[in-house]
Amino acid sequence: MRVTEHKTEKNRKIKGAFRSAMKATKEALASGNIEKAQEHLKKTLKAIDKASQKKVLHKNTAARKKSRLNALVKSAALTKK
């Protein structure tokens, strides 16, 4: 039981980190700050990769999230120019 609680806490922390990073990126996009969104994107991709590496996210789910987020930032950057 204690092992499960420990692992659950660890997984919750990892999952929270990548969710927070994704939220920060999307908020920067919504505010129209492309440079800040691109900075947050790097941190988000790192957090997603770490979650996938720790088996908190499935590798295909991680790839899908990274791809969609990258497409959002890229399209926002192209329309801004």
JOFEN-V680349 format. One record per residue. SS is DSSP state (H for helix, E for strand, - for the rest). NEAR is the number of other C-alpha atoms within 12 Angstrom. Layout:
ss	near
SS	NEAR
SS	NEAR
This chain:
ss	near
-	7
H	8
H	9
H	11
H	11
H	12
H	16
H	16
H	15
H	18
H	22
H	20
H	19
H	27
H	28
H	22
H	24
H	32
H	25
H	22
H	29
H	34
H	20
H	25
H	33
H	29
H	21
H	24
H	30
H	16
H	14
-	20
-	20
H	26
H	19
H	22
H	32
H	30
H	22
H	29
H	35
H	23
H	25
H	34
H	31
H	24
H	29
H	36
H	28
H	25
H	32
H	25
H	20
-	20
-	19
-	27
-	26
-	18
H	18
H	17
H	18
H	29
H	21
H	18
H	27
H	31
H	18
H	18
H	30
H	26
H	18
H	26
H	33
H	21
H	18
H	25
H	20
H	11
H	12
H	13
-	8
